[in-house]
Structure formats: structure tokens, C-alpha cells
């Protein structure tokens, strides 16, 4: 404990009072400063520590009047008061100014803070830190150092506009982070590095225009994410593919442009819903014929022209905003505005090969299989038609032969009748 009466000294004072051979008279004990400690804690830990030091001096200098009886109620009451005072003193002396602390939570909300108070004096084992509803506009890079036990951090309703890279790198046990209702416009892709235990992330009501690739790579355990109320026009599917455990996604109140740049992300949303996830309404702002419609209800056939545009532009090289394939970190993507023209051999592989999401690859495989099956059925139909034609021709030939034989059979019967008549006449 910094600038305060150490807890080891307090325990030593209690043990000193417990010794049976101390012989401290009740008159001296009743005047000990710990009786005023509980009241002094309201004004500040410095007054309480002064009382504890005074108590220690009185116990050290008190005259011995004989062995104290066991079970003295006055002495036991003093021990209880001193123990409670020591516990409260530890909490008060370990709590930053303008904050209210208990054993698990430090509440610094609604204090009109323009800077974060010193957090090095937080009580050990603090799980929750609330800094909401203040006037914070920036955070030092090491403000959350040595807070590895923190599980919930609330920075909502402030004026934060820029967060340093790897700000939360030491909060490896953090599970709930709220940055709601700030002024964030850009996020560094290294911002959430080290937050492997994060389960809930709230980035709503900011001014974000994009979510950088790689920002969510280490958040595989994330189950709840809110990006509502920002300035998002489109999102890239590879940014969200690491979120394999995501169950709830909020994307409302954004000016979505439901064009080719949002096609791949639409496929990813459909996959998320298929495996049991929940996505709120994503209403289109542009184009005009889709304004007000939920992109989840827009038929995928309306995006077929995107494939034609990519083929016309050389496999998607012309669409750099959202249709270009993702590159690995550290790989430079050629800018459409650059003056240097590079040959195809100089381009990175992620640009030369058009990115095809998993759903598109499966769709292509389904089309191929369906084509093969349809081809086999067509061949069988042709074979059946040929067999029918051959059978019909054979039957027609047989009928013709049968018709030719019928007149001959009629003449033979007539001759037989005439012969019978002649024989009967002779007889």
C-alpha cells in the first residue's frame, strides 16, 4: 500500500494486542486511536493511518499491570474494531481518487474526469472498472498496465477519438469491453491484440467508416459484437471470418450501400444465420431501387452482374474498394491511383488470383455436379428417343409386310372355294 499504513504493520498491531502478556490496561486501551479510525476513514485514509500509528505507539508504551484475562469483552471489542478498520483502510487506500471501490469493482463513472486516475492503487483482484459518462478524450498507452485480473472494462459515453495501438495488450483476462458512444473514426488493427478471452465487444454509436482487416483476428472467442450506429458503407468478409464463435451481430443504423462491395459479406451473414447466429436488420441506403430493403432479403441473383463486371475488369482487378481479394498482413496492395504500372508477374498472388469465398466455391461445385447429372439425364433421354424411333420404324415395316400378304391370302381362299363347289357339283 503506497503512502499508507502497511497491512503487515496492522496485522502486527493486532497480534501485539492478542499477546496475553501485553498487560495493556483497559483505560489505555479505551483511548486507542482505532476507535476513531472508522470515522476518520470518511475523510481520507491518511487520517486513519495516523490513528493506527498512534494506536501502535500507545500499545508499545503502555505500562504493564499484569496479565490480561482471557475473554475480556472490552479487549475483544477493540480487536474487532481494529480488524474492521484495517480492512476498510486497505480498500480506501487502494482506491483512486473520485472512485468508489469494493473488493471486485472500481466505479469511476460520472465523475467528469478528463484523464484517467492512477490505477496502480486499485485493490488486488479487481474484476470490473467503470469509466463511463466522463470527459475522457485520450488514453495513455500504459494506462491499463498490471491489471491482468480485469474482466469488465466500460469506457462508454466519453469523447475518445483515437486509441493507441495495443492499448489493451495486458488485459489478457478481459471478457467484456464497451467503447459505445465515443468519437472513434479509425481503429488500429493492432488495438485488440492479446484479448483472447474477450466475449463481448461494443463499438456502437461511433463514427467508424471501416473495420480494418486483421482487427478481429485474435477474437476467436467473441460471441457478441455491435457495430450499430456508425458510418459503415461496406464490410470485407475476411475481416469477420476469424469470429467462428460469434452468435450475435448488430449492424443497424449504418448507411449501407448494397452493391458488389457488400456481396461477399452478405454471403458470410447468410452462413452465420445458417449456423444459428443472429444478425439484426441491414437496411440498404443505396442504390435507390433497394433503399429501405434488408439486404438479407435481397435475392442473390441481383448480384450476378458483379461477376460479369469482375470478368470484364480482368478478374476483379478494377474493383479496389470491396471486390479486390484480401492480402496477407505486410503485403502491399497496388493502388488504383498509382502512377507505376507493374506487370502481372510483379503483382502479389493475393491480387493475381480473384478471391472466391467458401459459399461461392460450394455454389460452383454444386453447378458442376448439377451439370453432370443433367448431362447424363439428357443422354438417357436421347437414347430412349432413339430406341423409340427404331421401334416405331420396325413396327411400321411389319405392318407394311402384313398388308402385302393379306391380298395373296384372299386369292388362295377364293380358289379353294371354287374347287369345293366343283367337287360338290360332280357329286
C-alpha positions in Angstrom: 0.0 0.0 0.0 1.5 3.3 -1.1 1.9 6.2 1.4 -0.3 4.4 3.9 0.0 2.1 6.9 1.1 -1.3 5.6 -1.3 -4.2 6.1 1.6 -6.1 7.7 2.0 -3.4 10.3 -1.7 -3.5 11.0 -1.6 -7.3 11.5 1.4 -6.9 13.7 -0.6 -4.4 15.8 -3.4 -6.9 16.1 -1.1 -9.7 17.1 0.5 -7.4 19.7 -2.9 -6.9 21.3 -3.5 -10.6 21.3 -0.5 -11.4 23.3 -1.5 -12.4 26.8 1.5 -10.8 28.5 1.0 -7.4 27.0 -0.8 -6.2 30.1 -2.3 -3.1 28.5 -4.8 -1.6 30.9 -8.4 -1.1 29.7 -8.1 2.6 30.4 -5.2 2.9 28.0 -6.9 0.6 25.5 -10.1 2.6 25.5 -8.2 5.7 24.5 -6.6 4.0 21.5 -7.0 5.7 18.2 -8.6 2.8 16.3 -12.0 3.8 17.9 -11.8 6.9 15.8 -10.4 5.1 12.7 -13.8 4.2 11.3 -14.9 7.8 11.4 -11.7 9.1 10.0 -11.9 6.8 7.0 -14.7 9.0 5.7 -12.3 12.0 5.4 -9.4 10.1 3.9 -7.0 7.2 4.5 -4.2 9.5 5.8 -6.2 10.3 9.0 -6.9 6.7 9.6 -3.3 5.6 9.2 -2.3 8.3 11.7 -4.8 6.8 14.1 -3.3 3.3 13.6 0.2 4.6 14.2 -1.0 6.3 17.4 -2.5 3.0 18.5 0.7 1.2 17.9 2.7 3.8 19.9 0.2 3.5 22.8 0.4 -0.2 22.9 4.2 -0.1 22.8 4.5 2.5 25.7 1.5 1.3 27.9 2.6 0.2 31.4 2.2 -3.4 32.3 -0.2 -4.0 35.1 -0.3 -7.8 35.0 -1.6 -10.5 32.8 -4.8 -9.7 31.0 -7.6 -12.1 31.5 -8.7 -14.2 28.6 -12.0 -13.4 27.0 -12.1 -9.8 28.2 -15.1 -8.4 26.2 -13.6 -4.9 26.1 -10.4 -6.2 24.6 -12.2 -8.4 22.1 -14.4 -5.5 21.0 -11.3 -3.4 20.4 -9.8 -6.2 18.4 -12.9 -6.3 16.2 -12.9 -2.6 15.7 -9.2 -2.6 14.7 -9.7 -5.5 12.3 -12.6 -3.8 10.5 -10.6 -0.6 10.4 -7.7 -2.4 8.9 -9.8 -4.0 6.2 -11.6 -0.7 5.2 -8.3 1.1 5.3 -6.8 -1.3 2.8 -9.8 -0.7 0.4 -9.8 3.0 0.8 -6.1 3.5 0.5 -6.1 1.3 -2.7 -8.9 3.1 -4.5 -8.1 6.0 -6.9 -9.5 9.4 -6.0 -13.0 10.2 -7.2 -13.8 6.5 -7.4 -15.8 4.1 -5.3 -14.2 0.7 -4.8 -15.1 -2.6 -3.2 -13.4 -6.0 -3.4 -14.3 -6.7 -7.0 -15.3 -3.3 -8.6 -13.9 0.2 -9.1 -16.6 2.6 -10.1 -15.3 5.9 -11.6 -18.4 6.7 -13.7 -20.0 10.1 -13.9 -17.1 11.9 -12.3 -16.5 14.4 -15.1 -12.9 13.0 -15.4 -10.8 14.5 -18.2 -8.0 12.0 -17.5 -7.9 8.5 -16.1 -6.8 8.5 -12.4 -3.8 6.4 -11.3 -5.0 2.8 -11.5 -1.9 1.3 -9.9 -3.6 1.6 -6.5 -6.6 -0.4 -7.4 -7.4 -3.2 -4.9 -5.9 -6.5 -5.9 -8.3 -8.8 -7.7 -10.4 -6.0 -9.1 -12.6 -7.5 -11.9 -14.6 -4.5 -13.0 -13.5 -1.0 -13.9 -16.2 1.5 -14.8 -15.1 4.8 -16.5 -18.3 5.6 -18.4 -20.0 9.0 -18.6 -16.9 11.1 -18.2 -15.0 13.5 -20.5 -12.1 11.3 -21.5 -10.7 12.2 -24.9 -7.5 10.2 -25.0 -5.8 7.3 -23.1 -2.1 6.8 -22.4 -0.7 3.6 -23.9 0.2 2.1 -20.5 -2.9 3.2 -18.6 -4.1 -0.4 -18.1 -0.8 -1.9 -17.2 -0.7 -4.5 -14.4 -4.4 -5.0 -14.5 -4.4 -8.6 -15.7 -7.3 -9.6 -13.4 -9.7 -7.2 -15.0 -12.7 -8.9 -16.7 -15.0 -5.9 -17.5 -14.0 -2.5 -18.8 -16.6 0.2 -19.5 -15.4 3.3 -21.5 -18.7 4.2 -23.0 -20.1 7.7 -23.2 -16.8 9.6 -23.4 -15.1 11.7 -26.1 -12.4 9.1 -27.2 -11.4 9.8 -30.8 -8.1 7.9 -31.1 -6.8 4.8 -29.2 -3.2 3.9 -29.2 -2.1 0.5 -30.7 -2.2 -2.4 -28.3 -3.8 -0.4 -25.6 -5.4 -3.5 -24.1 -2.4 -5.8 -24.5 -2.0 -6.7 -20.8 -5.7 -7.3 -20.2 -5.5 -11.0 -21.1 -8.5 -11.9 -18.9 -10.8 -9.2 -20.2 -14.2 -10.7 -21.3 -16.4 -7.5 -21.7 -15.2 -4.3 -23.4 -17.5 -1.3 -24.1 -16.4 1.6 -26.3 -20.0 2.7 -27.0 -20.9 6.3 -27.8 -17.5 7.8 -28.3 -15.9 9.7 -31.3 -13.9 6.9 -32.8 -13.4 7.2 -36.5 -10.4 4.9 -37.1 -9.2 1.8 -35.3 -5.7 0.5 -35.4 -5.7 -3.2 -36.5 -3.4 -4.0 -33.5 -5.8 -2.5 -31.0 -7.3 -5.7 -29.7 -4.1 -7.8 -29.7 -3.9 -10.1 -26.6 -7.7 -10.1 -25.9 -8.0 -13.8 -26.4 -10.7 -14.1 -23.7 -12.9 -11.3 -25.0 -16.6 -12.4 -25.3 -18.5 -9.2 -25.7 -17.4 -6.1 -27.7 -19.5 -2.9 -28.1 -18.3 -0.4 -30.8 -21.7 1.1 -31.4 -22.5 4.8 -31.8 -19.2 5.9 -33.1 -18.0 7.4 -36.4 -16.3 4.3 -37.9 -16.3 4.2 -41.7 -14.4 0.9 -42.0 -13.3 -2.1 -40.0 -9.6 -2.8 -40.8 -8.5 -6.2 -41.9 -6.9 -8.1 -39.0 -8.6 -6.1 -36.3 -10.6 -9.2 -35.1 -8.1 -11.9 -35.8 -7.4 -12.8 -32.2 -11.0 -12.6 -31.0 -12.0 -16.2 -31.9 -13.9 -16.5 -28.7 -16.1 -13.4 -29.3 -19.8 -14.2 -29.1 -21.4 -10.7 -29.1 -20.4 -7.8 -31.4 -22.1 -4.4 -32.0 -21.2 -2.1 -34.9 -24.6 -0.3 -34.9 -24.8 3.5 -35.4 -21.6 4.1 -37.3 -20.8 5.3 -40.8 -20.2 1.9 -42.4 -20.9 1.5 -46.1 -19.5 -1.9 -46.7 -17.5 -4.6 -44.9 -15.0 -7.1 -46.0 -15.7 -10.8 -45.4 -12.1 -11.8 -44.4 -12.2 -9.4 -41.5 -15.0 -11.4 -39.8 -14.1 -14.9 -40.8 -12.0 -15.4 -37.6 -15.1 -15.0 -35.5 -16.0 -18.6 -35.5 -18.0 -18.5 -32.2 -20.0 -15.3 -32.9 -23.7 -15.6 -32.1 -25.0 -12.1 -32.1 -24.1 -9.2 -34.5 -25.6 -5.8 -34.6 -25.2 -3.7 -37.8 -28.2 -1.4 -37.8 -28.3 2.3 -38.3 -25.5 2.4 -40.9 -25.6 3.8 -44.4 -25.2 0.5 -46.2 -24.5 0.5 -50.0 -25.9 -2.8 -51.2 -23.7 -3.2 -54.3 -20.9 -5.5 -55.3 -18.7 -4.4 -52.4 -21.2 -5.9 -49.9 -21.9 -9.1 -51.8 -19.2 -11.3 -50.1 -20.2 -10.1 -46.7 -23.8 -10.9 -47.4 -22.7 -14.5 -48.1 -20.9 -14.5 -44.7 -24.0 -13.2 -42.9 -26.1 -16.0 -44.5 -23.6 -18.5 -43.3 -23.7 -17.0 -39.8 -27.5 -17.2 -39.7 -27.4 -20.8 -41.1 -25.4 -22.0 -38.2 -27.7 -20.4 -35.6 -26.4 -16.8 -35.3 -28.4 -13.7 -35.0 -28.0 -10.6 -37.2 -30.2 -7.5 -37.0 -31.6 -5.6 -39.9 -29.1 -4.3 -42.5 -31.2 -1.8 -44.4 -29.8 -0.5 -47.8 -29.4 3.2 -48.4 -28.1 2.8 -52.0 -28.9 2.0 -54.8 -32.3 3.8 -54.9 -34.2 0.7 -56.0 -33.1 -1.2 -52.9 -33.4 1.7 -50.4 -35.1 0.6 -47.2 -34.8 -3.1 -48.0 -33.0 -5.5 -45.8 -30.0 -7.0 -47.7 -30.8 -10.4 -46.2 -34.0 -10.5 -48.2 -32.4 -9.3 -51.5 -32.1 -12.3 -53.9 -28.5 -13.3 -54.6 -29.4 -13.2 -58.4 -29.4 -9.4 -58.1 -25.6 -9.6 -57.6 -24.9 -11.7 -60.7 -23.8 -8.7 -62.6 -20.9 -8.4 -60.1 -19.3 -11.5 -61.6 -19.7 -10.0 -65.1 -18.1 -6.8 -64.0 -15.2 -8.7 -62.5 -14.7 -10.7 -65.6 -14.8 -7.5 -67.7 -12.3 -5.9 -65.4 -9.9 -8.8 -65.5 -11.0 -10.9 -62.6 -11.9 -8.1 -60.2 -8.7 -6.0 -60.5 -10.7 -3.0 -61.3 -12.8 -3.0 -58.2 -10.5 -1.9 -55.4 -12.9 -0.8 -52.8 -14.6 -4.1 -51.8 -14.2 -6.5 -54.7 -10.5 -6.9 -54.6 -9.1 -10.1 -52.9 -7.6 -9.7 -49.4 -3.9 -9.8 -49.0 -1.9 -11.1 -46.1 -0.5 -8.6 -43.5 2.5 -6.8 -44.7 1.6 -7.4 -48.4 1.2 -4.1 -50.3 -1.9 -3.9 -52.4 -1.4 -1.9 -55.6 -3.3 1.4 -55.6 -5.5 2.2 -58.5 -4.3 5.8 -58.3 -0.6 4.9 -58.5 1.4 6.1 -61.5 3.7 3.0 -61.6 2.3 0.2 -63.8 3.5 -3.3 -62.8 3.3 -6.4 -64.9 1.3 -9.4 -63.8 4.4 -11.3 -62.6 5.2 -8.4 -60.2 1.8 -8.4 -58.6 1.3 -10.3 -55.3 -0.6 -13.6 -55.5 -3.5 -12.3 -53.5 -4.1 -9.7 -56.3 -3.5 -12.0 -59.2 -6.0 -14.6 -58.1 -9.5 -13.5 -57.5 -10.8 -14.2 -54.1 -13.7 -16.6 -54.0 -15.5 -17.1 -50.7 -16.4 -20.6 -49.5 -20.0 -20.2 -50.4 -19.2 -19.2 -54.0 -16.8 -22.2 -54.3 -19.6 -24.5 -53.0 -22.0 -23.0 -55.4 -19.7 -23.6 -58.3 -19.2 -27.2 -57.2 -23.0 -27.6 -57.0 -23.4 -26.2 -60.5 -20.8 -28.6 -61.9 -22.4 -31.6 -60.2 -25.9 -30.5 -61.4 -24.5 -30.1 -64.9 -23.1 -33.6 -64.9 -26.3 -35.1 -63.7 -28.3 -33.1 -66.3 -25.9 -34.3 -69.0 -26.4 -37.9 -68.0 -30.2 -37.5 -68.0 -30.1 -35.9 -71.4 -28.0 -38.7 -72.8 -30.5 -41.2 -71.4 -33.4 -39.3 -73.0 -31.6 -39.2 -76.3 -31.0 -43.0 -76.1 -34.7 -43.5 -75.2 -35.8 -41.4 -78.1 -33.5 -43.3 -80.5 -34.9 -46.6 -79.2 -38.4 -45.3 -79.7 -37.7 -44.2 -83.2 -36.1 -47.6 -84.1 -39.0 -49.5 -82.6 -41.5 -47.3 -84.4 -39.8 -47.9 -87.8 -39.7 -51.6 -87.2 -43.4 -51.7 -86.4 -44.2 -49.7 -89.5 -42.2 -52.1 -91.6 -44.0 -55.0 -90.1 -47.4 -53.5 -90.8 -46.5 -52.9 -94.4 -45.4 -56.5 -94.9 -48.6 -57.7 -93.2 -50.7 -55.6 -95.6 -48.9 -57.0 -98.6 -49.6 -60.6 -97.5 -53.4 -60.1 -97.0 -54.4 -59.9 -100.8 -52.5 -63.1 -101.6 -54.2 -64.9 -98.8 -57.6 -63.7 -100.1 -56.9 -65.2 -103.7 -56.0 -68.6 -102.3 -59.2 -68.8 -100.3 -61.2 -67.9 -103.4 -59.6 -70.8 -105.4 -60.2 -73.2 -102.6 -63.9 -72.3 -102.5 -64.3 -72.7 -106.3 -62.7 -76.2 -106.2 -65.1 -77.2 -103.4 -68.0 -76.1 -105.5 -66.9 -78.1 -108.5 -66.5 -81.3 -106.4 -69.9 -80.9 -104.9 -71.5 -80.4 -108.3 -69.9 -83.6 -109.7 -71.0 -85.5 -106.7 
